[in-house]
């Protein structure tokens, strides 16, 4: 007899991107970390932390970070709910909204954690295919009539973004909760934040992992009207954000100028990397994230992935039907991007 629920027994777990072996020198362009360090103010704040505070529990709702986020985004603190990364908030969403008879829908290809969370929760998942240009399939998503609809915008792994006008139409049609996963929004042209003000069933999720260079800190937040956040707060872990993360996150999110400077550098590097790969005859989807999705024309994506890995150059390969001949490449520093393109030139010969 199994010791686990049937859903867990057959679950295909989410598999994060590979990590280089300890001590290896590698060019790591497979997990969409920021190419640059966090704000210098974060380093200063980290050095000034009183270790004595570690013996006490943190504020249950990470009050310091919550207040800083509300201040920066121009909303009331009751509209912000911090989490242990945006993945934690996705878990809360699935716990609170979905279950048997209460399904989820999302367009694919997208962040595969959505499928994993649906399977854990035992809820039906309606996966609606994107077309090759990743246009939002509004009608099919609406027809699913799901308790939860999720749109990653910009989308991962494609890097593409749909317009806020298209999301506004979708918000007006769906009856359940509409979650807009904005993990990469700082690199994009638009945000869905206004939709939260317009609709009490819309929630926006963000993270400090990408734009603020704090993937190792594990800090994210949700923005929604208080009536929606109240349900998520009921199912969150008691102290899901530690005191150190709350403090450093508050410092980081308030350093708007530094964040803007870094994101602008990454956007410029993204443009240069796209041009270099197009010169090598790669097809590149238009990206509004800190990564790009590419399709090689001269050999298989899997071959390139393995050849690059043998040189300690890590990119992401997804062994899925719609993505089997693509690679997702994080935008690195100029030096890292140069190392990648030079290796690809050699492999192209």
N, C-alpha and C positions, 0 to 999 in steps of 0.2 A: 504494500500500500504506500502511495506517495505521501510524503509529509507536507506537500505544498498544494496550494490551490491549482485546479486544472489550468488556469490562465498562466500561472508561473511555470508549471511543468513544461509547457510547450513554448514558453517565451523565448524569442530571439532578442537577447539584450542589446542595448545600444553600445556600439563600439567606438570609443574616442579615437582621434588620430594618434598615430604612432609617436612614441617619444624616443629620441636617440638614446643609446646606451650611456650610462653614467660615465662621464669623463670624455666622451666622444666630442670632437669638434665637428659640428654639422651646420648646414644651412637649412633651417627649419621653416618651411613655407607650407605647412600642411594643416595648421590648426587656427589660423586667422588671429594670432596674437598681434598686438601692436608692435610695429617695428622699432619703436622708440620707448625709452623708459618713462615712468610716471612723472608727474610734475615734481620739480625740485622741492616744492613745499611739502610734498608727501615724505620725502627723505628727511627733511627737517623735523616734521611732526613725529615720524617714527623714532627718531633719535631722542626725542623729548618725552616719550611715553613713560609714565610711572608704572613700573612693573607691579606695584601693589594692587592696582585695580584689577589684575587678573584673578585675584582670589574671590571676587564678587561676581554675581551674575550681571550680564549687561541689561540695558533697558529692553523690554520685550519687543518694542517696535522701533528700535534703533533711533531714538528721538533726535539725536544730534544730526545724523545723516538725513533723516526724514525732513527736518527743518531746513537744512541746507538745500536739499533737492527742491522743496516747495518754493524756496526763495529764488533759486535760479530759474525755475520754470514758470514762476508767476501763478502758482496755484496754492490753495489752502493745504495745510499739512494733512488734513483729513482725506485728501485726494491722493495721498502717497502711501504705498505699503512697501517697505524694503524686504529683500529676501537674500538668501544665500546664493547669489547669482540669479539670473533670470530663469534658469532651469528649475530652481526651487519654486518660483512663482508659477511656472507651467505646471509643476506637480500639484500645487495648491489648486489651480484652476481645474485640473482633471478630477481631483478629489471632491471639490465642492460642486461641480457642475455636471459631470458625466457619471455614467454607471449603466447597468443593464436597463435597456429601454430608453436611455438618454445618450445619444450618440454624438460623435464629433465628425466634422468634415474639414478638409483642407485640400488645396491644390498640390499636385506632385509633378516633378520632383521637388522636395523641400527638406527641411530639417527632419531627419528620420527619428529623432526623439519623440515626435508627436505620435508616431505609430507605436513606439514602445510604451508610452504612457497610456495610450488607449488600450493596449493589450493587458497591461497591468491592472487597469481599472475594470476590465471586462466589458467595455462598451464597444458598440459597433463603430467602425471608422469608415467613412465614405471618402475615398481618395479620388479626386477629380483631376484628370490629366491636364496639365498646361499644354498649349501648343508649343511649337519650337521657338517662338519668340516670347513666351512666358506672359501672354496677355491674360488678364484676370477672367476666369470662366464664371462670371457672375450668375448666369441663369442656372447652371448646374449646381453651384454652391447653394443657391437659394432653394432649389428643388429638393436638396437633401433634408431640409427642415430639421437641422441638427440642434441639439442643446448648446453646442459649442462649435463655432467656426473660427479657424485660425489662419491668418495670413502672415507669413514672414515677409516683411517689407523694409529694406531690400531682402530679397529671397536668398536663401542658401540652399543649394550650392551654386546657383546661377549668377548671383550678384545683381540681377535685374530688379527693377522697381516698378510697381504699378502706380498710377497717379492717385492723388488723394481724392480727386473727383470720382474716380472709379470706386474707391473704398467708401466714399460717401453714399454712392448709389447702393452698394452692397449693404451698408449699415441700415439704410432705409427699408430694405427688403427682408432681412433675416429677423426671425423672432427670438432666437436664443442669444447667447453672449457672443459678441464678435471681439476676438483678441487679435491685435496687431502687434506682432513680434518685431520690435524695432532695435534689435541687437546692433545693427550696423548703421543706424540712422544718422550718426554724426558725419558720415561720409557721403550722405545722400542729399538730394535737392529739396526734399519735402519731409514733413512729419505729419502724423495723424493725430497730433495732440488736440487740434481743434474739434475732432470728432468726439472726443471724450466730453467736451463741454456741450456738444450738441445732442448727445445720446447717452442715456443712463445704462445702456447695455453694452457699451464699447469700453474696452480696457486696452491700454498700451503697455507693453513690457519693454524694459530697457536694461542694459548691463553696463558696468564700468570695465568689463574685460577687454573690450576692443578699443574704443576711442580714448580711454583714459589709461591704458597700459597696465591694468590691474587684474589680469586673468588669474593670477595666483592668490589674489585676495578673496575672491568669491563674493561679489556684491552686485546686486541688481535691484530693480524696483518696478512696481506697477503703478500706473496712474489711471484712476477711474473715479467716478462719483462714489461718495461714501457708502451708498446703499449696496453697491456691488463689492467694494472692498471688504465690507462687513462679513460677507459670506466666506471670503478667502481667509480672513483673519481667524475664523472659527476652526480651520483645519490646519493652520500652520504649526510648525514646531514651536514650543514655548519661547526659546531663545535662539532663533534661527540665524541671527546676525550677531557676531561677537563684538565686543566693545572696541577692539583695535580696528576691525574693519569699518565699523560705524564712524569712528573718528577720522581715520585716513580717507575714507570715502567722502566725508564732508569737506575735508581739505581739498581733495582732488576736484570735486564737482564745482567748487567755488572758483577754481583757477581757470576761468573761462578763456582767458587769453592764451594760456599755454595749450589747452585742448584744441583751440582753433588753429594755432600755429602747427601743431603736430598733424592734425587731420588734413590741413592744406598741403603739407609736405607729402603725405601719403597719397592724396588725390593726384598730385603732380607726378609722383613716382608711378602711380597706376597708369596714367596716360602714357608715360614713357615705356613702361613694360608692355602695354598693349601694342604700341607701335612696333617694338622690337619683335614681338611674337608674330604679329601680322606679316612682318618682313620675312619671317621664317615659314610662311604659309600656314600658320595656325588660324583656325576660325575662332574668334573671340566674341563672346556675348557682351553687350554693353553692360558695364558694371557701375553700381552706385555704392559699392561696399569696399572693404580693404582687401579684396581678393578678386580673382577673375576665374571664369570657367572657359576652358579652351578645348578645341577639338583638333587634334593633329590630322594632317592630310596625307602624310608620307609613311606613317606606320601606326601601329596600334597604341592607344593610350597606356594600356597595361605594360607593353614593352618599354615605353619611355619611363613610366613610373619605376619599374624594376631597375632599369639602367641608371636612372638618377639616384635611386636609393643605394646602389652599389658604390656610388661616389659620395655618400653621406649628404645627398641633396634630397630633402624630404618634401614631396608634394602629396596631395590627397587623390587617391583613386577609389572610386565607388564601383563595386562589382554588382551593379543593378542595371536592368535592361535599358532604361532611358539614359543612363550615364556611363555605360560600359566603355565608350570610346571618348571619354572626356577626362580632363584633369582639372582639379580646383587648385589654384595657386595663390597663396597669400602674397600680398605686396610687401616686400621686405625693404631693407635699406638699399641705397643705390649699389653698394658693394655686393649685397646678396642677390639682387636682381641681375647684376652683371654676371656673377658666377653662374647663375641659372641659365641665362641666355647663351653664354659661352659653351656650357656643357651641351645645350641643345643643338648648337651649331655643329659641334663635333659629332653628335649622334645623328645629325641630319645628313652627314656626308655619305 
